Amino acid sequence: MNAWDEPDEPNPVAQIIAIRAAQVGGATSVILGMMALFLPPNVIGAAALVGGIVGTVGLSPYFLRTFHPRTRYGALPLWVRLSPPEDKAENHIALTFDDGPHPDTTPRLLDALATANARATFFVVAERAARYPALMRRIVAEGHAVGVHGLRHRTMVTQSAARIKAELHEAVSIIEKATGVPLPRPVLLRPPYGFRTATVSQVAHEEGFRCVAWSLDGRDYDAVSADDLAERIMARLQPGDIVLLHERPHAPTAAEALPRLLAAIREKEYAPVALRVGRVGDPAHQKLGETAERSENHENA
């Protein structure tokens, strides 16, 4: 059981690989079975070997694209940064926290943010939000943004388009009930683990969601101290970065590191802001040619 008293999650990478390999293997078996009606056994053996190689080679790009958080699918919007690294005029950065809420970590994060007068974005799991509505209301009341991190913390990659659609809308309904206010549209979405396929991206876009990735992974899931985590992030942080962090009650390194991280961010004169659709860095906002006004239009509260 995890910190939310939920059953431990299966390894998502192994799960996706196994399901896709089984699907390809099943199709290959059907084809080989039909070939066996007409061809000798030695030819079938060679065909099976070739089929295995072709299947592996064919799936490899799929896996690489699925597991890379910044993969783009055609013209579908994907929010990766607030601004390009070369834009030295922009001093905004965005801290984002996945997997919450939880009473052991969320209040600590909110306290640190309030002390620093900083804003952040919380990508929450809907079933967890339902358990802690007071925390969700506090997140919103203190000026932070809320995004969807799934109905539950399970990969969406293996789901059908219909199920993805149903679970996304159920997640929004649960989160809005917990916060007591509607989520801004389009709704911010970061699928669990950041894994997406063309299907996930297309359904999200059609149903009014904006997919959000990150430009800097804090890797707070490594065995790292709070001091080292803050140092690691500050060594790489640039204006415009969207930073990935996590709520991990069993190893709350991000919560422990946040006060010193915020102090270091302020020393560099960066401004931590919440992600707001139609504001700084939003792909649709940039597409409309409105980026020149991003500093004036962005909210820091």
Phi, psi and omega in degrees: 000145179267189184294342178263014183059034176257151176302144178303141183280142173294153177300115188293324181294312179297322180296313181295316180298316182297316182294313181293321179295321179294321179296314179293319179297322178296317179295320179296321180297320178297315180297316180295324178297320178291323179294328182296339179290339188237342187244154179289159184303321182295327177289321179298319179299315178295321179295322178297318179297313179298319180298321178296317179295314180299318179297317179296313180297320181292325182280335185303311177299324179300312181295318180299318180289320181296317187274351179269118187295340184256017175296134177253139179248099181059224183266008182295132184296140173219122182269114182246322181223160172282326180201159180292153183302329183284351181277089185284347181283340185268124181249010181280143169226159181235120173269130179234141183237121181262158163091346183281193001273167174207138184295343179274339185240317185302314178299325180293319178296315181294322178297315181295319179295319180295318180299323182270001184052044182247157177241153182215180178234131181249115174268107191254152174273126190301315182295333176282322177301322181296331181281336186230062182298328180297321178294320180295318179294324179292318178306312182290317183298331182268011169088015179268159178269152179237132175234169182266133176240029178105159173294316172222167184275075177223144182300141177271349190299327184269003183270156174286162178301321181295320181288321177303312181300312183297317183288326177297315181290325176295320179299315179299316180300316181293316182293319179294326176294321181290319182278333182083004179222154177291146172283140177301146177256143350299151181280133177291134182225126168235103181301151178309135181068358184076007183282129178221153169239177175300323180296312179302314183295318182292315179298315180302315181296314182295330184265009173089034178244152176245113180290136181234126175254221178201157177254343180223117177265115180293342181053044178286358175275351173286165173283095186217145178282164179298319179298315181293324179296313179299318179297316181300315181292315184293332179292337184247346189294132176232156174305138180094354182290143165256119188258131178266123173223171186225153167267112183230088185304328181282343178209074191279053183298319181297318179296322179290325184278340191301316180303314181287330177294315179296322178297318179292324178295317179294324178300326178277000180063035171269152181246112178285122185234159175276149176287126179233125179299135181084007181247210184303129171079345179302124184305321180293322179299314179294322182299330180279000178074028184257012187296337182296337182259013191297321182295317182291328186272345185278144179262137175256011180216000000 
